[in-house]
Amino acid sequence: MTAPSAPSLKTSASSWCAEMPAAHDYWDRLGVSDDPLIDRTDSAFARGLPSWPTGYERYRIIRTWQSLIIATEGLFPRGLECYLELPHAEGILRGQVEHQWHLSLLSSFASGIATGALLPLPAATALPAPPSAPLNLYGELQGRLIVPVLIDVHVPSRPAHHEGIRYVPLTPITPEEFEHVRAGGLEDVMRIRREAKTHHVVVDSREVTDGFIAQLPASPDSR
């Protein structure tokens, strides 16, 4: 991922402590958080990934009345936290979340943010494909298996900012949608998901994603 300049960093311990309650307050308004957080700091170090601004790679699980959110906890010195939202929370245990492809995908994106790589939002990018991701989300880019994602799709009835922190949803999309975005059709892809009322939520059912693909208009390049 490439970007213009990153937001100014707030690196003092006091500023971190001041901003952490703001993040907690944001999620507490949406649902109930699992305790403890998922800590992948040691795993990230072993994999040679860059350190997060706070020195820890941690994730929060939030259960709303109708969904399950997996969110970063510790990118706020960069001015944001990011998350994936699954449409159902019932029956999903914390241990399952730790081993799901969703967390691997979120971790890949967060590693880029940790190094200061940002994109003008909203946007789309390609992330390394987690081994257990659904096949209908797999694509190939420059010889690499990828899962494409939309970044910062509008979330109805939910503030995007709170106490100076931006909360950025990631939305996995199909390779066909990604190619349409790369041809200039970002608004088309977001509109189709908005009209289906899925918006930013993770949708990996082939039947549903095939419906999204079928609604794509002619490539913007050929209009």
Secondary structure, DSSP 4 states (H G I P E B T S, - for coil): ---SPPPPP---HHHHHHHHHHHHHHHHTT-EE-SS-EE-HHHHHHTTPPPPTTS--EEEEEE-SS-EEEEESS-GGGTEEEEEEES--TT--HHHHHTSHHHHHHHHHHHHHHTT----SSEEEEEEPPTTS-GGG-EEETTEEEEEEEES---TTS-SEETTEEEEEEEE--HHHHHHHHTT-HHHHHHHHHHTT-TTS----HHHHHHHHHT--S-GGG-
